[in-house]
Amino acid sequence: MAASSPKERLLIVDDALDTLELLQRNLSSNGFQVCTADSVAEAVRVLESISVDLVITDFKMPGASGLDLVRHVRENLKDTEVMVITGYPTVEGAVTAVKSGAEDYITKPFTQEELLSAVRRALDKLRAKRLVRGGAQAAAPPFGLIGESESIRKVFDSILKAASTMATILISGESGTGKELVARAIHYRSPRAASPFVAVNCGGIPQELLESELFGHLKGAFTGATETRAGFFQTADGGTIFLDEISEMSLLMQVKLLRVLQDREVRMVGSTRAKTIDVRILAATNKDLAGLVEKGGFREDLFYRINVITIALPPLRSREDDVLLLTHHFIRKFSKEYGKPARQISERALQVLKDYPWPGNVRELENIIQRLVVMTDGDIIDVPDLPPLMRFSALRGVGLRRTLADAEAEYIQSVLASVGGNRSRAAEILDIDRKTLRKRLAHPADGAPRK
């Protein structure tokens, strides 16, 4: 981990002096200012005299416990995060610590990297909160989402507010904008963070199997049911289930999901008995659900049930300045991943990236930068290194002497490239079926069929 800003001050609280010394040495060597206290009472005195970004406290100590300190921080210090370490791990202890306000909970013995990762996660959340308030700028991406544009800051704000509630949330946005990242951020910033997060792609499961996958089935309930198996809802009990592409659910499944939302019960396929569950539901769609309701393709009652809070993710083409931040982030990420020196990117190439419409959004940008890091030979990524379609798109402003067929063919190829050649995904983005897509791909720009 790179050295952190010296403004990030940590307070370590542990009654074991050797542990205090070890943690202080490790964290100081990574650029943090570190203070120590050997009791909760001493920690409170420190917190009253100086500002601290993150408190790292042992769980069991003589007198007041680490849990007492967690509660004190949460009740009195809005600009301080807190995490718990312990040598006596229990599920109940973890859940209690997180529910009391601890950002993380790690068990001894832990490696230096595990400690630094936990510290980084806690400070990420603090930076995000400050960013929303218009204070210090975030040096690291909050929630795994990167950007400083006004639209993405609103998303950060919505995540923080939504995480503290138990309301059902609908996350909307085009493919590739990061809807699952938002769902995970909400879960891991919520009181359910220590419980399971289960992601389900409703469009990737055949509709005739979706009920069994979601609610489970008994042995013999249908042909091929050779054993009793729990569904995704049972797996997520106590935690969060993320229903991606919820618009792909059949109307019959929508009725059954509505019943689960109303009754908080699931009935396994083949069973006559319902089981009570405690699951928070997050849903996502890249389609206009309100429009589908009007057309009869989505149930109105279910729409209002899942649309209690809406978080709308902006497309990348509306976040021009964020394209540069994301580009540099992905260059660093993949250079480190593949053991390559971090390459520079020319101003001309950056301008092409800013001007490109990004039909595949952040996912497309990430794929392209990954390819450039692997395939570029020189030290500088320039326009000739970019994919041909992207290079040609830079010439669009030169003139408008193109046919409609030319523009259509170019856009279809652009979408196809953005999803790595996946025709099903491309057809979904283009809002056409695979058969129509095949016909369009069979004709070049001049409209003459390929031989």
C-alpha positions as CSV (number, residue, x, y, z in Angstrom):
1,M,0.0,0.0,0.0
2,A,1.3,3.4,-0.9
3,A,2.1,5.8,1.9
4,S,-0.9,7.7,3.1
5,S,-1.5,11.3,3.7
6,P,0.2,12.5,7.0
7,K,-3.2,14.0,7.8
8,E,-4.6,10.5,8.4
9,R,-4.1,9.9,12.1
10,L,-4.8,6.6,13.7
11,L,-5.4,5.7,17.3
12,I,-4.6,2.1,18.4
13,V,-6.2,0.9,21.6
14,D,-5.0,-2.4,23.2
15,D,-4.1,-3.5,26.7
16,A,-1.2,-5.6,25.3
17,L,1.8,-3.4,25.0
18,D,3.6,-5.7,22.6
19,T,0.6,-5.5,20.2
20,L,0.5,-1.7,20.5
21,E,4.2,-1.5,19.6
22,L,3.8,-3.9,16.6
23,L,0.8,-2.2,15.2
24,Q,2.3,1.2,15.7
25,R,5.5,0.2,13.8
26,N,3.6,-1.4,10.9
27,L,1.2,1.4,10.4
28,S,3.8,4.2,10.9
29,S,6.0,2.6,8.2
30,N,3.1,3.0,5.8
31,G,2.8,6.7,6.2
32,F,0.2,7.1,9.0
33,Q,0.5,9.2,12.1
34,V,-0.1,6.7,14.9
35,C,-1.2,7.3,18.6
36,T,-1.7,4.6,21.1
37,A,-3.7,4.0,24.3
38,D,-3.7,0.9,26.6
39,S,-7.3,1.4,27.8
40,V,-10.6,2.8,26.8
41,A,-10.4,5.6,29.4
42,E,-7.0,6.6,28.0
43,A,-8.4,6.5,24.4
44,V,-11.3,8.8,25.3
45,R,-8.8,11.3,26.8
46,V,-6.8,11.2,23.5
47,L,-9.9,11.7,21.4
48,E,-10.8,14.7,23.5
49,S,-7.5,16.4,22.9
50,I,-6.7,15.6,19.2
51,S,-8.6,14.8,16.0
52,V,-8.3,11.2,14.9
53,D,-9.4,9.7,11.5
54,L,-9.6,6.1,12.5
55,V,-9.7,4.2,15.9
56,I,-8.4,0.6,15.9
57,T,-9.5,-1.0,19.1
58,D,-9.1,-4.4,20.7
59,F,-12.4,-6.1,21.6
60,K,-11.7,-7.5,25.1
61,M,-9.9,-5.3,27.6
62,P,-10.1,-4.9,31.4
63,G,-12.8,-2.5,32.4
64,A,-14.6,-0.8,29.5
65,S,-14.5,-3.0,26.4
66,G,-13.7,-2.2,22.8
67,L,-17.4,-2.3,22.1
68,D,-17.9,0.6,24.6
69,L,-15.3,2.6,22.7
70,V,-17.0,1.9,19.4
71,R,-20.3,3.2,20.8
72,H,-18.5,6.3,22.3
73,V,-17.0,7.1,18.9
74,R,-20.2,6.7,17.1
75,E,-22.2,8.8,19.5
76,N,-19.6,11.6,19.9
77,L,-17.4,11.8,16.8
78,K,-19.0,12.2,13.3
79,D,-15.6,12.5,11.5
80,T,-13.9,9.4,12.9
81,E,-14.1,5.8,11.8
82,V,-13.6,2.8,14.0
83,M,-12.6,-0.8,13.5
84,V,-12.3,-3.8,15.9
85,I,-9.5,-6.4,16.3
86,T,-9.8,-9.4,18.5
87,G,-8.2,-12.7,19.5
88,Y,-11.6,-14.2,20.5
89,P,-13.7,-14.2,17.3
90,T,-17.3,-15.1,17.4
91,V,-20.1,-14.5,14.9
92,E,-22.1,-12.8,17.6
93,G,-19.2,-10.5,18.5
94,A,-18.7,-9.5,14.8
95,V,-22.4,-8.8,14.3
96,T,-22.6,-6.8,17.5
97,A,-19.5,-4.7,16.7
98,V,-20.7,-3.9,13.2
99,K,-24.2,-3.0,14.4
100,S,-22.7,-0.8,17.0
101,G,-20.9,1.2,14.3
102,A,-17.5,-0.5,13.7
103,E,-16.5,-0.2,10.0
104,D,-14.6,-3.5,10.1
105,Y,-13.8,-6.5,12.4
106,I,-10.6,-8.5,11.9
107,T,-9.3,-11.4,14.0
108,K,-5.8,-12.1,15.4
109,P,-3.5,-13.3,14.1
110,F,-3.7,-11.3,10.9
111,T,-1.1,-10.4,8.3
112,Q,0.2,-6.9,7.7
113,E,-1.6,-6.8,4.4
114,E,-4.9,-7.8,6.0
115,L,-4.5,-5.0,8.5
116,L,-3.7,-2.5,5.9
117,S,-6.6,-3.6,3.7
118,A,-9.0,-3.1,6.6
119,V,-7.5,0.3,7.4
120,R,-7.8,1.3,3.7
121,R,-11.5,0.3,3.6
122,A,-12.3,2.3,6.7
123,L,-10.5,5.4,5.5
124,D,-12.2,5.0,2.1
125,K,-15.6,5.4,3.8
126,L,-14.4,8.4,5.8
127,R,-13.1,10.1,2.6
128,A,-16.4,9.5,0.9
129,K,-18.3,11.1,3.8
130,R,-16.1,14.1,3.7
131,L,-16.4,14.3,-0.1
132,V,-20.2,14.4,0.2
133,R,-19.9,17.2,2.7
134,G,-17.6,19.2,0.4
135,G,-14.6,18.8,2.7
136,A,-11.4,17.0,2.0
137,Q,-11.1,15.3,-1.4
138,A,-11.0,11.6,-1.6
139,A,-7.5,10.3,-2.5
140,A,-8.8,6.7,-2.9
141,P,-12.1,5.7,-4.7
142,P,-15.0,5.3,-2.3
143,F,-17.0,2.1,-2.7
144,G,-14.8,1.1,-5.6
145,L,-16.5,3.8,-7.7
146,I,-14.2,6.5,-9.2
147,G,-15.1,10.0,-10.1
148,E,-15.4,13.6,-9.0
149,S,-18.2,14.8,-11.3
150,E,-21.3,16.2,-9.7
151,S,-23.4,13.3,-10.9
152,I,-21.2,10.6,-9.4
153,R,-20.9,12.5,-6.1
154,K,-24.7,12.4,-5.9
155,V,-24.4,8.6,-6.2
156,F,-21.9,8.5,-3.3
157,D,-24.3,10.6,-1.2
158,S,-27.2,8.3,-2.0
159,I,-25.1,5.2,-1.1
160,L,-24.3,6.6,2.3
161,K,-27.9,7.5,3.0
162,A,-29.4,4.3,1.6
163,A,-27.0,2.1,3.6
164,S,-28.4,3.3,6.9
165,T,-32.0,2.2,6.0
166,M,-33.7,-1.1,5.4
167,A,-35.7,0.2,2.5
168,T,-35.9,-1.7,-0.8
169,I,-33.7,0.1,-3.4
170,L,-33.9,0.2,-7.2
171,I,-30.6,0.9,-8.9
172,S,-31.0,2.0,-12.5
173,G,-28.5,2.7,-15.2
174,E,-27.1,1.5,-18.6
175,S,-25.1,-1.7,-18.8
176,G,-21.6,-1.2,-17.6
177,T,-22.2,1.7,-15.2
178,G,-21.5,-0.2,-12.0
179,K,-24.9,-1.2,-10.6
180,E,-23.5,-4.2,-8.7
181,L,-20.7,-2.1,-7.2
182,V,-23.4,0.2,-5.8
183,A,-25.4,-2.7,-4.4
184,R,-22.3,-4.1,-2.7
185,A,-21.4,-0.7,-1.3
186,I,-24.9,-0.3,0.2
187,H,-24.7,-3.8,1.8
188,Y,-21.2,-3.4,3.2
189,R,-22.0,0.0,4.7
190,S,-25.2,-1.3,6.3
191,P,-25.8,-3.1,9.6
192,R,-26.0,-6.3,7.5
193,A,-22.4,-6.1,6.4
194,A,-21.4,-9.2,8.4
195,S,-24.1,-11.2,6.7
196,P,-24.3,-12.7,3.2
197,F,-24.5,-10.6,0.0
198,V,-26.0,-12.7,-2.8
199,A,-26.1,-11.4,-6.4
200,V,-28.5,-13.0,-8.8
201,N,-28.7,-12.2,-12.5
202,C,-32.3,-12.7,-13.3
203,G,-31.7,-12.5,-17.0
204,G,-29.0,-15.2,-16.9
205,I,-31.3,-17.9,-15.5
206,P,-33.9,-19.6,-17.6
207,Q,-37.3,-18.4,-16.5
208,E,-38.6,-22.0,-15.9
209,L,-35.7,-22.5,-13.4
210,L,-35.8,-19.1,-11.7
211,E,-38.4,-19.9,-9.0
212,S,-36.3,-23.0,-7.9
213,E,-33.1,-20.9,-8.0
214,L,-34.6,-18.1,-5.9
215,F,-36.7,-20.0,-3.4
216,G,-35.2,-23.6,-3.4
217,H,-36.9,-26.9,-4.0
218,L,-37.6,-30.2,-2.3
219,K,-36.3,-33.5,-3.5
220,G,-38.6,-34.9,-6.2
221,A,-40.4,-31.6,-6.7
222,F,-39.7,-31.8,-10.5
223,T,-37.8,-34.0,-12.9
224,G,-34.1,-33.7,-12.1
225,A,-34.7,-32.6,-8.5
226,T,-32.5,-35.3,-7.0
227,E,-32.0,-33.6,-3.7
228,T,-33.5,-30.8,-1.6
229,R,-31.7,-27.5,-2.2
230,A,-32.0,-24.1,-0.6
231,G,-32.5,-21.1,-2.9
232,F,-30.8,-17.7,-3.1
233,F,-33.2,-16.2,-0.7
234,Q,-32.4,-18.7,2.0
235,T,-28.7,-18.3,1.4
236,A,-29.1,-14.5,1.9
237,D,-31.1,-14.8,5.1
238,G,-30.0,-12.1,7.5
239,G,-28.2,-10.3,4.7
240,T,-28.9,-8.8,1.3
241,I,-30.0,-10.2,-2.1
242,F,-29.3,-8.3,-5.2
243,L,-31.7,-9.0,-8.1
244,D,-29.9,-7.7,-11.2
245,E,-31.9,-7.3,-14.5
246,I,-35.2,-7.6,-12.6
247,S,-37.0,-6.5,-15.7
248,E,-36.2,-9.9,-17.3
249,M,-38.5,-11.7,-14.8
250,S,-41.7,-13.2,-16.2
251,L,-45.0,-11.8,-15.0
252,L,-45.6,-15.0,-13.1
253,M,-42.3,-14.7,-11.3
254,Q,-43.1,-11.1,-10.5
255,V,-46.2,-12.2,-8.7
256,K,-44.3,-14.6,-6.6
257,L,-41.6,-12.1,-5.8
258,L,-44.3,-9.6,-4.8
259,R,-45.6,-12.1,-2.4
260,V,-42.2,-12.5,-0.8
261,L,-41.9,-8.7,-0.4
262,Q,-45.3,-8.5,1.2
263,D,-45.1,-11.5,3.5
264,R,-41.4,-11.9,4.1
265,E,-41.8,-15.6,3.5
266,V,-40.6,-18.0,0.8
267,R,-42.1,-21.4,-0.2
268,M,-39.7,-23.9,-1.7
269,V,-40.9,-25.6,-4.9
270,G,-42.8,-28.7,-3.9
271,S,-43.4,-27.6,-0.4
272,T,-46.7,-26.5,1.2
273,R,-45.0,-24.7,4.1
274,A,-43.6,-21.2,4.0
275,K,-40.4,-20.2,5.8
276,T,-40.0,-16.7,7.2
277,I,-36.9,-14.9,6.0
278,D,-35.1,-11.7,6.9
279,V,-33.6,-10.4,3.6
280,R,-33.0,-6.9,2.3
281,I,-33.8,-6.7,-1.4
282,L,-31.8,-4.5,-3.8
283,A,-32.9,-4.6,-7.5
284,A,-31.3,-3.2,-10.6
285,T,-32.3,-2.6,-14.2
286,N,-31.0,-1.1,-17.4
287,K,-34.5,-0.6,-18.8
288,D,-37.2,1.9,-18.2
289,L,-39.4,0.1,-15.7
290,A,-42.0,2.8,-15.7
291,G,-42.3,2.5,-19.4
292,L,-42.6,-1.3,-19.1
293,V,-45.4,-0.9,-16.6
294,E,-47.3,1.2,-19.1
295,K,-46.8,-1.5,-21.8
296,G,-47.9,-4.3,-19.4
297,G,-44.4,-5.8,-19.3
298,F,-43.9,-5.2,-15.6
299,R,-46.3,-5.3,-12.7
300,E,-47.2,-1.9,-11.4
301,D,-47.6,-3.1,-7.8
302,L,-44.2,-4.7,-7.8
303,F,-42.7,-1.6,-9.4
304,Y,-43.8,0.5,-6.5
305,R,-42.7,-2.1,-4.0
306,I,-39.1,-2.1,-5.2
307,N,-39.0,1.6,-6.1
308,V,-39.0,2.9,-2.5
309,I,-35.5,4.5,-3.1
310,T,-34.0,5.0,-6.5
311,I,-30.3,5.4,-7.3
312,A,-29.7,6.4,-10.9
313,L,-26.2,5.8,-12.3
314,P,-25.1,8.3,-14.9
315,P,-23.7,7.0,-18.2
316,L,-20.0,7.5,-18.8
317,R,-20.5,9.9,-21.7
318,S,-22.0,12.4,-19.3
319,R,-19.0,12.2,-17.0
320,E,-16.3,13.5,-19.4
321,D,-13.8,14.5,-16.8
322,D,-14.2,11.2,-14.9
323,V,-13.0,9.4,-18.1
324,L,-9.5,10.7,-17.4
325,L,-9.6,9.7,-13.7
326,L,-10.8,6.2,-14.7
327,T,-8.2,5.9,-17.5
328,H,-5.3,6.6,-15.1
329,H,-6.8,4.3,-12.5
330,F,-7.1,1.4,-14.9
331,I,-3.6,2.0,-16.3
332,R,-2.2,1.7,-12.7
333,K,-4.4,-1.3,-11.9
334,F,-3.5,-3.4,-14.9
335,S,0.1,-2.4,-15.0
336,K,0.4,-3.7,-11.4
337,E,-1.6,-6.8,-12.2
338,Y,0.5,-7.7,-15.2
339,G,3.9,-6.6,-13.7
340,K,4.4,-3.9,-16.4
341,P,5.7,-0.4,-15.9
342,A,2.9,2.2,-15.7
343,R,2.7,3.7,-19.1
344,Q,1.9,7.3,-19.9
345,I,-1.0,8.3,-22.2
346,S,-0.7,11.2,-24.7
347,E,-2.9,14.2,-24.6
348,R,-4.2,13.3,-28.1
349,A,-5.2,9.8,-26.9
350,L,-6.9,11.2,-23.8
351,Q,-8.9,13.6,-26.0
352,V,-10.1,10.7,-28.2
353,L,-11.2,8.9,-25.0
354,K,-13.1,11.9,-23.8
355,D,-14.9,12.4,-27.1
356,Y,-15.8,8.7,-27.5
357,P,-19.5,8.0,-26.7
358,W,-18.8,4.8,-24.6
359,P,-21.9,2.7,-25.3
360,G,-20.5,0.1,-22.9
361,N,-19.7,2.7,-20.2
362,V,-17.1,2.0,-17.5
363,R,-16.9,-1.7,-18.3
364,E,-15.9,-0.9,-21.9
365,L,-13.3,1.6,-20.8
366,E,-11.8,-0.9,-18.4
367,N,-11.6,-3.6,-21.1
368,I,-9.9,-1.2,-23.6
369,I,-7.3,0.0,-21.0
370,Q,-6.6,-3.6,-20.1
371,R,-6.0,-4.4,-23.7
372,L,-3.7,-1.3,-24.2
373,V,-1.6,-2.2,-21.1
374,V,-1.0,-5.7,-22.4
375,M,-0.6,-4.9,-26.1
376,T,1.2,-1.5,-26.3
377,D,4.9,-1.8,-26.8
378,G,6.1,1.7,-26.2
379,D,6.2,3.7,-23.0
380,I,3.4,6.1,-24.2
381,I,-0.1,5.1,-25.3
382,D,-1.0,7.2,-28.3
383,V,-3.8,7.5,-30.7
384,P,-2.4,4.7,-33.1
385,D,-2.5,2.3,-30.2
386,L,-6.3,2.8,-29.7
387,P,-8.8,0.3,-31.2
388,P,-9.5,1.2,-34.9
389,L,-13.2,2.0,-34.2
390,M,-12.2,4.5,-31.5
391,R,-9.6,6.1,-33.8
392,F,-12.1,6.5,-36.5
393,S,-14.6,8.0,-34.1
394,A,-12.2,10.9,-33.5
395,L,-12.9,11.9,-37.2
396,R,-16.6,12.2,-36.8
397,G,-16.5,15.9,-36.3
398,V,-14.7,16.5,-39.6
399,G,-17.8,16.2,-41.7
400,L,-21.2,14.7,-41.9
401,R,-20.9,13.1,-45.3
402,R,-21.9,9.6,-44.1
403,T,-25.0,7.6,-44.8
404,L,-27.3,6.4,-42.1
405,A,-26.2,2.9,-42.9
406,D,-22.6,3.9,-42.2
407,A,-23.5,5.4,-38.9
408,E,-25.6,2.5,-37.9
409,A,-23.0,-0.1,-38.8
410,E,-20.3,1.8,-36.9
411,Y,-22.5,2.1,-33.8
412,I,-23.4,-1.6,-33.8
413,Q,-19.7,-2.5,-34.1
414,S,-18.9,-0.1,-31.3
415,V,-21.4,-1.7,-29.0
416,L,-20.2,-5.2,-30.0
417,A,-16.6,-4.3,-29.2
418,S,-17.6,-2.8,-25.8
419,V,-19.0,-6.2,-24.7
420,G,-16.1,-8.3,-26.0
421,G,-18.1,-9.6,-28.9
422,N,-21.0,-11.0,-26.8
423,R,-23.9,-10.8,-29.3
424,S,-26.6,-11.4,-26.7
425,R,-25.3,-8.6,-24.6
426,A,-25.0,-6.3,-27.6
427,A,-28.5,-7.1,-28.7
428,E,-29.7,-6.2,-25.2
429,I,-28.0,-2.8,-25.3
430,L,-29.3,-2.1,-28.8
431,D,-32.8,-3.2,-27.7
432,I,-33.1,-5.7,-30.6
433,D,-33.2,-9.4,-30.7
434,R,-30.2,-11.6,-31.7
435,K,-31.8,-12.5,-35.1
436,T,-32.1,-8.8,-36.0
437,L,-28.5,-8.2,-34.9
438,R,-27.3,-11.1,-37.1
439,K,-29.0,-9.5,-40.1
440,R,-27.5,-6.1,-39.4
441,L,-24.0,-7.6,-39.0
442,A,-24.5,-9.5,-42.3
443,H,-24.6,-6.2,-44.2
444,P,-21.7,-3.7,-44.6
445,A,-22.2,0.0,-44.4
446,D,-23.1,0.3,-48.1
447,G,-26.1,-2.0,-47.5
448,A,-24.9,-4.7,-49.9
449,P,-25.2,-8.2,-48.5
450,R,-21.9,-9.9,-47.7
451,K,-21.1,-12.8,-50.0
